[in-house]
Amino acid sequence: MPDAQENHALQLDEEWVELIVSARSMGLSLEEIRLFLGGSNRSAAKHSPTVVPTSAP
């Protein structure tokens, strides 16, 4: 019976893996990829743009 870690590795989505590999080859760090994907909410909050509400005319 395969262990949980081995089983988890078999369930990776090939398209996601390709996207992450492509991002890494373009020079993005793992942290930048995590921020983009929203996996690190605490760090993302530091880098989020400020939203300024606009008033209707």
PDB file of N, H, CA, C and O in Angstrom:
ATOM      1  N   MET A   1       0.854  -1.184   0.000  1.00  0.00           N
ATOM      2  CA  MET A   1       0.000   0.000   0.000  1.00  0.00           C
ATOM      3  C   MET A   1       0.895   1.242   0.000  1.00  0.00           C
ATOM      4  O   MET A   1       1.760   1.358   0.868  1.00  0.00           O
ATOM      5  N   PRO A   2       0.716   2.183  -0.955  1.00  0.00           N
ATOM      6  CA  PRO A   2       1.570   3.373  -0.998  1.00  0.00           C
ATOM      7  C   PRO A   2       1.289   4.300   0.182  1.00  0.00           C
ATOM      8  O   PRO A   2       0.161   4.380   0.669  1.00  0.00           O
ATOM      9  N   ASP A   3       2.328   4.995   0.631  1.00  0.00           N
ATOM     10  H   ASP A   3       3.244   4.930   0.235  1.00  0.00           H
ATOM     11  CA  ASP A   3       2.120   5.919   1.739  1.00  0.00           C
ATOM     12  C   ASP A   3       1.399   7.176   1.234  1.00  0.00           C
ATOM     13  O   ASP A   3       1.264   7.371   0.026  1.00  0.00           O
ATOM     14  N   ALA A   4       0.938   8.025   2.156  1.00  0.00           N
ATOM     15  H   ALA A   4       1.047   7.867   3.138  1.00  0.00           H
ATOM     16  CA  ALA A   4       0.133   9.194   1.806  1.00  0.00           C
ATOM     17  C   ALA A   4       0.897  10.170   0.925  1.00  0.00           C
ATOM     18  O   ALA A   4       0.323  10.738  -0.004  1.00  0.00           O
ATOM     19  N   GLN A   5       2.181  10.374   1.200  1.00  0.00           N
ATOM     20  H   GLN A   5       2.647   9.912   1.954  1.00  0.00           H
ATOM     21  CA  GLN A   5       2.964  11.321   0.415  1.00  0.00           C
ATOM     22  C   GLN A   5       3.098  10.840  -1.026  1.00  0.00           C
ATOM     23  O   GLN A   5       2.961  11.636  -1.955  1.00  0.00           O
ATOM     24  N   GLU A   6       3.358   9.582  -1.220  1.00  0.00           N
ATOM     25  H   GLU A   6       3.470   8.936  -0.465  1.00  0.00           H
ATOM     26  CA  GLU A   6       3.482   9.035  -2.570  1.00  0.00           C
ATOM     27  C   GLU A   6       2.150   9.157  -3.304  1.00  0.00           C
ATOM     28  O   GLU A   6       2.127   9.528  -4.477  1.00  0.00           O
ATOM     29  N   ASN A   7       1.057   8.855  -2.641  1.00  0.00           N
ATOM     30  H   ASN A   7       1.076   8.554  -1.688  1.00  0.00           H
ATOM     31  CA  ASN A   7      -0.266   8.954  -3.236  1.00  0.00           C
ATOM     32  C   ASN A   7      -0.573  10.394  -3.616  1.00  0.00           C
ATOM     33  O   ASN A   7      -1.137  10.643  -4.682  1.00  0.00           O
ATOM     34  N   HIS A   8      -0.212  11.344  -2.762  1.00  0.00           N
ATOM     35  H   HIS A   8       0.246  11.142  -1.897  1.00  0.00           H
ATOM     36  CA  HIS A   8      -0.440  12.766  -3.027  1.00  0.00           C
ATOM     37  C   HIS A   8       0.299  13.192  -4.287  1.00  0.00           C
ATOM     38  O   HIS A   8      -0.257  13.920  -5.110  1.00  0.00           O
ATOM     39  N   ALA A   9       1.518  12.760  -4.448  1.00  0.00           N
ATOM     40  H   ALA A   9       1.970  12.170  -3.780  1.00  0.00           H
ATOM     41  CA  ALA A   9       2.314  13.133  -5.613  1.00  0.00           C
ATOM     42  C   ALA A   9       1.679  12.619  -6.899  1.00  0.00           C
ATOM     43  O   ALA A   9       1.806  13.255  -7.945  1.00  0.00           O
ATOM     44  N   LEU A  10       1.012  11.501  -6.838  1.00  0.00           N
ATOM     45  H   LEU A  10       0.909  10.985  -5.988  1.00  0.00           H
ATOM     46  CA  LEU A  10       0.373  10.939  -8.022  1.00  0.00           C
ATOM     47  C   LEU A  10      -0.872  11.715  -8.430  1.00  0.00           C
ATOM     48  O   LEU A  10      -1.341  11.572  -9.559  1.00  0.00           O
ATOM     49  N   GLN A  11      -1.414  12.530  -7.536  1.00  0.00           N
ATOM     50  H   GLN A  11      -1.033  12.646  -6.619  1.00  0.00           H
ATOM     51  CA  GLN A  11      -2.641  13.260  -7.818  1.00  0.00           C
ATOM     52  C   GLN A  11      -2.396  14.678  -8.323  1.00  0.00           C
ATOM     53  O   GLN A  11      -3.353  15.438  -8.470  1.00  0.00           O
ATOM     54  N   LEU A  12      -1.160  15.058  -8.592  1.00  0.00           N
ATOM     55  H   LEU A  12      -0.382  14.441  -8.473  1.00  0.00           H
ATOM     56  CA  LEU A  12      -0.876  16.398  -9.085  1.00  0.00           C
ATOM     57  C   LEU A  12      -1.463  16.578 -10.476  1.00  0.00           C
ATOM     58  O   LEU A  12      -1.390  15.679 -11.313  1.00  0.00           O
ATOM     59  N   ASP A  13      -2.040  17.735 -10.714  1.00  0.00           N
ATOM     60  H   ASP A  13      -2.100  18.466 -10.034  1.00  0.00           H
ATOM     61  CA  ASP A  13      -2.599  18.053 -12.017  1.00  0.00           C
ATOM     62  C   ASP A  13      -1.457  18.453 -12.945  1.00  0.00           C
ATOM     63  O   ASP A  13      -0.712  19.387 -12.652  1.00  0.00           O
ATOM     64  N   GLU A  14      -1.323  17.755 -14.051  1.00  0.00           N
ATOM     65  H   GLU A  14      -1.928  16.996 -14.290  1.00  0.00           H
ATOM     66  CA  GLU A  14      -0.199  17.989 -14.961  1.00  0.00           C
ATOM     67  C   GLU A  14      -0.178  19.416 -15.494  1.00  0.00           C
ATOM     68  O   GLU A  14       0.901  19.984 -15.667  1.00  0.00           O
ATOM     69  N   GLU A  15      -1.339  20.012 -15.758  1.00  0.00           N
ATOM     70  H   GLU A  15      -2.216  19.551 -15.617  1.00  0.00           H
ATOM     71  CA  GLU A  15      -1.375  21.386 -16.270  1.00  0.00           C
ATOM     72  C   GLU A  15      -0.856  22.375 -15.235  1.00  0.00           C
ATOM     73  O   GLU A  15      -0.148  23.321 -15.581  1.00  0.00           O
ATOM     74  N   TRP A  16      -1.211  22.160 -13.947  1.00  0.00           N
ATOM     75  H   TRP A  16      -1.787  21.392 -13.667  1.00  0.00           H
ATOM     76  CA  TRP A  16      -0.714  23.042 -12.896  1.00  0.00           C
ATOM     77  C   TRP A  16       0.798  22.909 -12.766  1.00  0.00           C
ATOM     78  O   TRP A  16       1.507  23.901 -12.601  1.00  0.00           O
ATOM     79  N   VAL A  17       1.277  21.692 -12.842  1.00  0.00           N
ATOM     80  H   VAL A  17       0.701  20.885 -12.976  1.00  0.00           H
ATOM     81  CA  VAL A  17       2.721  21.471 -12.752  1.00  0.00           C
ATOM     82  C   VAL A  17       3.420  22.189 -13.900  1.00  0.00           C
ATOM     83  O   VAL A  17       4.441  22.843 -13.686  1.00  0.00           O
ATOM     84  N   GLU A  18       2.890  22.079 -15.103  1.00  0.00           N
ATOM     85  H   GLU A  18       2.061  21.548 -15.276  1.00  0.00           H
ATOM     86  CA  GLU A  18       3.482  22.762 -16.259  1.00  0.00           C
ATOM     87  C   GLU A  18       3.480  24.274 -16.065  1.00  0.00           C
ATOM     88  O   GLU A  18       4.465  24.940 -16.384  1.00  0.00           O
ATOM     89  N   LEU A  19       2.384  24.819 -15.543  1.00  0.00           N
ATOM     90  H   LEU A  19       1.584  24.278 -15.283  1.00  0.00           H
ATOM     91  CA  LEU A  19       2.313  26.262 -15.308  1.00  0.00           C
ATOM     92  C   LEU A  19       3.347  26.720 -14.287  1.00  0.00           C
ATOM     93  O   LEU A  19       3.994  27.750 -14.472  1.00  0.00           O
ATOM     94  N   ILE A  20       3.502  25.960 -13.217  1.00  0.00           N
ATOM     95  H   ILE A  20       2.976  25.122 -13.067  1.00  0.00           H
ATOM     96  CA  ILE A  20       4.470  26.327 -12.183  1.00  0.00           C
ATOM     97  C   ILE A  20       5.886  26.214 -12.716  1.00  0.00           C
ATOM     98  O   ILE A  20       6.717  27.081 -12.446  1.00  0.00           O
ATOM     99  N   VAL A  21       6.176  25.161 -13.467  1.00  0.00           N
ATOM    100  H   VAL A  21       5.501  24.457 -13.686  1.00  0.00           H
ATOM    101  CA  VAL A  21       7.504  24.998 -14.064  1.00  0.00           C
ATOM    102  C   VAL A  21       7.778  26.152 -15.027  1.00  0.00           C
ATOM    103  O   VAL A  21       8.890  26.679 -15.055  1.00  0.00           O
ATOM    104  N   SER A  22       6.785  26.547 -15.810  1.00  0.00           N
ATOM    105  H   SER A  22       5.881  26.118 -15.787  1.00  0.00           H
ATOM    106  CA  SER A  22       6.955  27.670 -16.738  1.00  0.00           C
ATOM    107  C   SER A  22       7.228  28.966 -15.981  1.00  0.00           C
ATOM    108  O   SER A  22       8.103  29.743 -16.362  1.00  0.00           O
ATOM    109  N   ALA A  23       6.478  29.193 -14.912  1.00  0.00           N
ATOM    110  H   ALA A  23       5.767  28.562 -14.602  1.00  0.00           H
ATOM    111  CA  ALA A  23       6.683  30.400 -14.110  1.00  0.00           C
ATOM    112  C   ALA A  23       8.080  30.423 -13.514  1.00  0.00           C
ATOM    113  O   ALA A  23       8.739  31.463 -13.506  1.00  0.00           O
ATOM    114  N   ARG A  24       8.536  29.277 -13.014  1.00  0.00           N
ATOM    115  H   ARG A  24       8.001  28.432 -13.021  1.00  0.00           H
ATOM    116  CA  ARG A  24       9.889  29.193 -12.448  1.00  0.00           C
ATOM    117  C   ARG A  24      10.934  29.463 -13.524  1.00  0.00           C
ATOM    118  O   ARG A  24      11.934  30.129 -13.255  1.00  0.00           O
ATOM    119  N   SER A  25      10.718  28.952 -14.748  1.00  0.00           N
ATOM    120  H   SER A  25       9.905  28.410 -14.966  1.00  0.00           H
ATOM    121  CA  SER A  25      11.698  29.151 -15.817  1.00  0.00           C
ATOM    122  C   SER A  25      11.731  30.607 -16.270  1.00  0.00           C
ATOM    123  O   SER A  25      12.716  31.048 -16.861  1.00  0.00           O
ATOM    124  N   MET A  26      10.657  31.361 -15.997  1.00  0.00           N
ATOM    125  H   MET A  26       9.856  31.003 -15.517  1.00  0.00           H
ATOM    126  CA  MET A  26      10.631  32.787 -16.329  1.00  0.00           C
ATOM    127  C   MET A  26      11.232  33.635 -15.216  1.00  0.00           C
ATOM    128  O   MET A  26      11.310  34.858 -15.327  1.00  0.00           O
ATOM    129  N   GLY A  27      11.658  32.971 -14.136  1.00  0.00           N
ATOM    130  H   GLY A  27      11.595  31.977 -14.046  1.00  0.00           H
ATOM    131  CA  GLY A  27      12.338  33.682 -13.068  1.00  0.00           C
ATOM    132  C   GLY A  27      11.492  34.000 -11.852  1.00  0.00           C
ATOM    133  O   GLY A  27      11.983  34.644 -10.925  1.00  0.00           O
ATOM    134  N   LEU A  28      10.244  33.574 -11.819  1.00  0.00           N
ATOM    135  H   LEU A  28       9.845  33.051 -12.571  1.00  0.00           H
ATOM    136  CA  LEU A  28       9.414  33.832 -10.651  1.00  0.00           C
ATOM    137  C   LEU A  28       9.833  32.923  -9.506  1.00  0.00           C
ATOM    138  O   LEU A  28      10.145  31.749  -9.706  1.00  0.00           O
ATOM    139  N   SER A  29       9.835  33.482  -8.313  1.00  0.00           N
ATOM    140  H   SER A  29       9.582  34.436  -8.151  1.00  0.00           H
ATOM    141  CA  SER A  29      10.158  32.678  -7.133  1.00  0.00           C
ATOM    142  C   SER A  29       8.919  31.902  -6.706  1.00  0.00           C
ATOM    143  O   SER A  29       7.805  32.208  -7.132  1.00  0.00           O
ATOM    144  N   LEU A  30       9.120  30.906  -5.869  1.00  0.00           N
ATOM    145  H   LEU A  30      10.024  30.658  -5.523  1.00  0.00           H
ATOM    146  CA  LEU A  30       7.972  30.156  -5.355  1.00  0.00           C
ATOM    147  C   LEU A  30       7.037  31.069  -4.571  1.00  0.00           C
ATOM    148  O   LEU A  30       5.818  30.907  -4.626  1.00  0.00           O
ATOM    149  N   GLU A  31       7.600  32.023  -3.844  1.00  0.00           N
ATOM    150  H   GLU A  31       8.590  32.155  -3.799  1.00  0.00           H
ATOM    151  CA  GLU A  31       6.779  32.973  -3.084  1.00  0.00           C
ATOM    152  C   GLU A  31       5.929  33.820  -4.026  1.00  0.00           C
ATOM    153  O   GLU A  31       4.754  34.055  -3.745  1.00  0.00           O
ATOM    154  N   GLU A  32       6.501  34.281  -5.135  1.00  0.00           N
ATOM    155  H   GLU A  32       7.455  34.090  -5.363  1.00  0.00           H
ATOM    156  CA  GLU A  32       5.735  35.067  -6.103  1.00  0.00           C
ATOM    157  C   GLU A  32       4.600  34.239  -6.705  1.00  0.00           C
ATOM    158  O   GLU A  32       3.500  34.747  -6.919  1.00  0.00           O
ATOM    159  N   ILE A  33       4.869  32.982  -6.972  1.00  0.00           N
ATOM    160  H   ILE A  33       5.763  32.569  -6.799  1.00  0.00           H
ATOM    161  CA  ILE A  33       3.830  32.091  -7.504  1.00  0.00           C
ATOM    162  C   ILE A  33       2.734  31.905  -6.466  1.00  0.00           C
ATOM    163  O   ILE A  33       1.549  31.951  -6.795  1.00  0.00           O
ATOM    164  N   ARG A  34       3.126  31.695  -5.213  1.00  0.00           N
ATOM    165  H   ARG A  34       4.088  31.658  -4.945  1.00  0.00           H
ATOM    166  CA  ARG A  34       2.132  31.543  -4.140  1.00  0.00           C
ATOM    167  C   ARG A  34       1.279  32.796  -4.004  1.00  0.00           C
ATOM    168  O   ARG A  34       0.061  32.708  -3.850  1.00  0.00           O
ATOM    169  N   LEU A  35       1.920  33.967  -4.061  1.00  0.00           N
ATOM    170  H   LEU A  35       2.909  34.038  -4.185  1.00  0.00           H
ATOM    171  CA  LEU A  35       1.169  35.216  -3.964  1.00  0.00           C
ATOM    172  C   LEU A  35       0.170  35.332  -5.106  1.00  0.00           C
ATOM    173  O   LEU A  35      -0.983  35.707  -4.895  1.00  0.00           O
ATOM    174  N   PHE A  36       0.612  35.012  -6.302  1.00  0.00           N
ATOM    175  H   PHE A  36       1.549  34.708  -6.473  1.00  0.00           H
ATOM    176  CA  PHE A  36      -0.266  35.100  -7.463  1.00  0.00           C
ATOM    177  C   PHE A  36      -1.452  34.152  -7.330  1.00  0.00           C
ATOM    178  O   PHE A  36      -2.579  34.518  -7.663  1.00  0.00           O
ATOM    179  N   LEU A  37      -1.211  32.962  -6.856  1.00  0.00           N
ATOM    180  H   LEU A  37      -0.295  32.664  -6.585  1.00  0.00           H
ATOM    181  CA  LEU A  37      -2.271  31.970  -6.716  1.00  0.00           C
ATOM    182  C   LEU A  37      -3.106  32.179  -5.457  1.00  0.00           C
ATOM    183  O   LEU A  37      -4.126  31.515  -5.273  1.00  0.00           O
ATOM    184  N   GLY A  38      -2.682  33.097  -4.589  1.00  0.00           N
ATOM    185  H   GLY A  38      -1.853  33.637  -4.738  1.00  0.00           H
ATOM    186  CA  GLY A  38      -3.446  33.388  -3.389  1.00  0.00           C
ATOM    187  C   GLY A  38      -3.198  32.430  -2.247  1.00  0.00           C
ATOM    188  O   GLY A  38      -4.003  32.360  -1.318  1.00  0.00           O
ATOM    189  N   GLY A  39      -2.101  31.687  -2.292  1.00  0.00           N
ATOM    190  H   GLY A  39      -1.447  31.744  -3.047  1.00  0.00           H
ATOM    191  CA  GLY A  39      -1.825  30.703  -1.259  1.00  0.00           C
ATOM    192  C   GLY A  39      -1.214  31.272  -0.006  1.00  0.00           C
ATOM    193  O   GLY A  39      -1.105  30.566   0.996  1.00  0.00           O
ATOM    194  N   SER A  40      -0.811  32.533  -0.028  1.00  0.00           N
ATOM    195  H   SER A  40      -0.900  33.107  -0.843  1.00  0.00           H
ATOM    196  CA  SER A  40      -0.190  33.140   1.140  1.00  0.00           C
ATOM    197  C   SER A  40      -0.903  34.453   1.429  1.00  0.00           C
ATOM    198  O   SER A  40      -0.413  35.522   1.065  1.00  0.00           O
ATOM    199  N   ASN A  41      -2.047  34.377   2.075  1.00  0.00           N
ATOM    200  H   ASN A  41      -2.446  33.509   2.371  1.00  0.00           H
ATOM    201  CA  ASN A  41      -2.868  35.561   2.307  1.00  0.00           C
ATOM    202  C   ASN A  41      -2.174  36.616   3.147  1.00  0.00           C
ATOM    203  O   ASN A  41      -2.373  37.811   2.924  1.00  0.00           O
ATOM    204  N   ARG A  42      -1.362  36.197   4.109  1.00  0.00           N
ATOM    205  H   ARG A  42      -1.200  35.227   4.290  1.00  0.00           H
ATOM    206  CA  ARG A  42      -0.678  37.166   4.957  1.00  0.00           C
ATOM    207  C   ARG A  42       0.304  37.984   4.139  1.00  0.00           C
ATOM    208  O   ARG A  42       0.348  39.206   4.274  1.00  0.00           O
ATOM    209  N   SER A  43       1.093  37.333   3.293  1.00  0.00           N
ATOM    210  H   SER A  43       1.057  36.340   3.184  1.00  0.00           H
ATOM    211  CA  SER A  43       2.042  38.047   2.452  1.00  0.00           C
ATOM    212  C   SER A  43       1.324  38.825   1.368  1.00  0.00           C
ATOM    213  O   SER A  43       1.759  39.919   1.008  1.00  0.00           O
ATOM    214  N   ALA A  44       0.250  38.295   0.847  1.00  0.00           N
ATOM    215  H   ALA A  44      -0.103  37.406   1.139  1.00  0.00           H
ATOM    216  CA  ALA A  44      -0.484  38.963  -0.224  1.00  0.00           C
ATOM    217  C   ALA A  44      -1.062  40.281   0.273  1.00  0.00           C
ATOM    218  O   ALA A  44      -1.148  41.243  -0.489  1.00  0.00           O
ATOM    219  N   ALA A  45      -1.458  40.336   1.540  1.00  0.00           N
ATOM    220  H   ALA A  45      -1.388  39.554   2.159  1.00  0.00           H
ATOM    221  CA  ALA A  45      -2.030  41.554   2.091  1.00  0.00           C
ATOM    222  C   ALA A  45      -1.020  42.692   2.062  1.00  0.00           C
ATOM    223  O   ALA A  45      -1.404  43.846   1.876  1.00  0.00           O
ATOM    224  N   LYS A  46       0.250  42.394   2.241  1.00  0.00           N
ATOM    225  H   LYS A  46       0.561  41.456   2.392  1.00  0.00           H
ATOM    226  CA  LYS A  46       1.288  43.415   2.201  1.00  0.00           C
ATOM    227  C   LYS A  46       1.441  43.987   0.801  1.00  0.00           C
ATOM    228  O   LYS A  46       1.807  45.152   0.647  1.00  0.00           O
ATOM    229  N   HIS A  47       1.166  43.178  -0.232  1.00  0.00           N
ATOM    230  H   HIS A  47       0.869  42.231  -0.107  1.00  0.00           H
ATOM    231  CA  HIS A  47       1.418  43.571  -1.604  1.00  0.00           C
ATOM    232  C   HIS A  47       0.151  43.944  -2.371  1.00  0.00           C
ATOM    233  O   HIS A  47       0.220  44.263  -3.558  1.00  0.00           O
ATOM    234  N   SER A  48      -1.000  43.908  -1.705  1.00  0.00           N
ATOM    235  H   SER A  48      -1.055  43.649  -0.741  1.00  0.00           H
ATOM    236  CA  SER A  48      -2.252  44.203  -2.388  1.00  0.00           C
ATOM    237  C   SER A  48      -2.361  45.692  -2.646  1.00  0.00           C
ATOM    238  O   SER A  48      -2.010  46.506  -1.792  1.00  0.00           O
ATOM    239  N   PRO A  49      -2.849  46.048  -3.827  1.00  0.00           N
ATOM    240  CA  PRO A  49      -3.042  47.472  -4.102  1.00  0.00           C
ATOM    241  C   PRO A  49      -4.187  48.010  -3.254  1.00  0.00           C
ATOM    242  O   PRO A  49      -5.102  47.271  -2.889  1.00  0.00           O
ATOM    243  N   THR A  50      -4.131  49.281  -2.948  1.00  0.00           N
ATOM    244  H   THR A  50      -3.388  49.881  -3.245  1.00  0.00           H
ATOM    245  CA  THR A  50      -5.191  49.919  -2.193  1.00  0.00           C
ATOM    246  C   THR A  50      -6.340  50.210  -3.143  1.00  0.00           C
ATOM    247  O   THR A  50      -6.140  50.780  -4.215  1.00  0.00           O
ATOM    248  N   VAL A  51      -7.526  49.823  -2.754  1.00  0.00           N
ATOM    249  H   VAL A  51      -7.689  49.359  -1.883  1.00  0.00           H
ATOM    250  CA  VAL A  51      -8.702  50.076  -3.581  1.00  0.00           C
ATOM    251  C   VAL A  51      -9.359  51.342  -3.080  1.00  0.00           C
ATOM    252  O   VAL A  51      -9.726  51.447  -1.910  1.00  0.00           O
ATOM    253  N   VAL A  52      -9.504  52.313  -3.983  1.00  0.00           N
ATOM    254  H   VAL A  52      -9.206  52.228  -4.933  1.00  0.00           H
ATOM    255  CA  VAL A  52     -10.133  53.578  -3.635  1.00  0.00           C
ATOM    256  C   VAL A  52     -11.499  53.607  -4.294  1.00  0.00           C
ATOM    257  O   VAL A  52     -11.596  53.566  -5.521  1.00  0.00           O
ATOM    258  N   PRO A  53     -12.561  53.677  -3.492  1.00  0.00           N
ATOM    259  CA  PRO A  53     -13.894  53.696  -4.092  1.00  0.00           C
ATOM    260  C   PRO A  53     -14.112  54.972  -4.886  1.00  0.00           C
ATOM    261  O   PRO A  53     -13.660  56.048  -4.495  1.00  0.00           O
ATOM    262  N   THR A  54     -14.800  54.840  -5.993  1.00  0.00           N
ATOM    263  H   THR A  54     -15.167  53.966  -6.311  1.00  0.00           H
ATOM    264  CA  THR A  54     -15.113  56.016  -6.800  1.00  0.00           C
ATOM    265  C   THR A  54     -16.570  56.369  -6.576  1.00  0.00           C
ATOM    266  O   THR A  54     -17.412  55.490  -6.394  1.00  0.00           O
ATOM    267  N   SER A  55     -16.859  57.649  -6.592  1.00  0.00           N
ATOM    268  H   SER A  55     -16.175  58.363  -6.741  1.00  0.00           H
ATOM    269  CA  SER A  55     -18.248  58.067  -6.405  1.00  0.00           C
ATOM    270  C   SER A  55     -18.928  58.148  -7.765  1.00  0.00           C
ATOM    271  O   SER A  55     -18.299  58.482  -8.769  1.00  0.00           O
ATOM    272  N   ALA A  56     -20.198  57.844  -7.782  1.00  0.00           N
ATOM    273  H   ALA A  56     -20.709  57.573  -6.966  1.00  0.00           H
ATOM    274  CA  ALA A  56     -20.959  57.895  -9.034  1.00  0.00           C
ATOM    275  C   ALA A  56     -21.172  59.351  -9.422  1.00  0.00           C
ATOM    276  O   ALA A  56     -21.327  60.196  -8.540  1.00  0.00           O
ATOM    277  N   PRO A  57     -21.186  59.672 -10.715  1.00  0.00           N
ATOM    278  CA  PRO A  57     -21.380  61.077 -11.150  1.00  0.00           C
ATOM    279  C   PRO A  57     -22.760  61.600 -10.860  1.00  0.00           C
ATOM    280  O   PRO A  57     -23.060  62.754 -11.169  1.00  0.00           O
TER     281      PRO A  57
END
